[in-house]
Amino acid sequence: MKIIDTTKTKSLSFTVIALAAIASSILSTILFMKANIPLETQVILYAVIMSYYVALSLGLSKVKAKELPEQLEIAF
């Protein structure tokens, strides 16, 4: 997989991961409050969710990026 390496791409991917993690924690909190799940199960499920996002972040950081070659300008 080749991705063009830009600062905008890096910041966008970080923002998407952060927003997904926040949304996931909010939704899981609402679900746990409604479902009367024991505290131990909630802690385990939160750990599973957060480990998923850590693995996703590490996976994205390992993707090799291809930088664009410098363009030669021709003056007329």
C-alpha positions as CSV (number, residue, x, y, z in Angstrom):
1,M,0.0,0.0,0.0
2,K,1.5,3.3,-1.0
3,I,0.3,6.5,0.6
4,I,1.6,9.9,-0.3
5,D,3.2,11.3,2.9
6,T,1.9,14.8,3.8
7,T,1.4,16.6,7.1
8,K,-2.3,17.0,6.2
9,T,-2.7,13.2,5.8
10,K,-1.0,12.5,9.1
11,S,-3.1,15.1,11.0
12,L,-6.3,13.9,9.3
13,S,-5.7,10.2,10.2
14,F,-4.9,11.2,13.8
15,T,-8.1,13.3,14.0
16,V,-10.2,10.4,12.6
17,I,-8.7,7.9,15.1
18,A,-9.2,10.3,18.0
19,L,-12.8,11.1,17.1
20,A,-13.6,7.4,16.6
21,A,-12.1,6.6,20.0
22,I,-14.1,9.3,21.7
23,A,-17.4,8.3,19.9
24,S,-16.8,4.7,20.8
25,S,-16.2,5.4,24.5
26,I,-19.3,7.6,24.7
27,L,-21.5,5.0,22.9
28,S,-20.1,2.1,25.0
29,T,-20.7,4.1,28.2
30,I,-24.4,4.7,27.2
31,L,-24.7,1.0,26.3
32,F,-23.2,-0.2,29.6
33,M,-25.5,2.2,31.6
34,K,-28.6,0.9,29.8
35,A,-27.7,-2.8,29.9
36,N,-26.9,-3.2,33.7
37,I,-23.6,-4.9,32.9
38,P,-21.4,-5.7,36.0
39,L,-18.4,-3.4,36.6
40,E,-15.8,-6.1,35.9
41,T,-17.3,-6.8,32.5
42,Q,-17.4,-3.0,31.7
43,V,-13.7,-2.7,32.6
44,I,-12.8,-5.7,30.4
45,L,-14.9,-4.3,27.5
46,Y,-13.3,-0.8,27.8
47,A,-9.9,-2.5,27.8
48,V,-10.8,-4.4,24.6
49,I,-12.0,-1.2,22.9
50,M,-9.0,0.8,23.8
51,S,-6.6,-2.0,22.8
52,Y,-8.3,-2.0,19.4
53,Y,-7.6,1.7,18.9
54,V,-4.0,1.3,20.1
55,A,-3.5,-1.5,17.6
56,L,-5.1,0.6,14.9
57,S,-2.8,3.6,15.7
58,L,0.3,1.4,15.7
59,G,-0.8,-0.2,12.4
60,L,-1.3,3.2,10.7
61,S,2.1,4.4,12.0
62,K,3.8,1.4,10.4
63,V,2.4,2.1,6.9
64,K,5.2,3.0,4.6
65,A,4.7,6.4,3.0
66,K,5.9,7.3,-0.5
67,E,7.1,10.9,-0.8
68,L,6.6,12.7,-4.0
69,P,9.7,13.4,-6.0
70,E,10.8,17.0,-6.4
71,Q,9.4,18.7,-9.4
72,L,11.7,20.4,-11.8
73,E,10.6,23.8,-12.9
74,I,11.2,25.0,-16.4
75,A,11.6,28.7,-17.0
76,F,10.7,30.0,-20.5
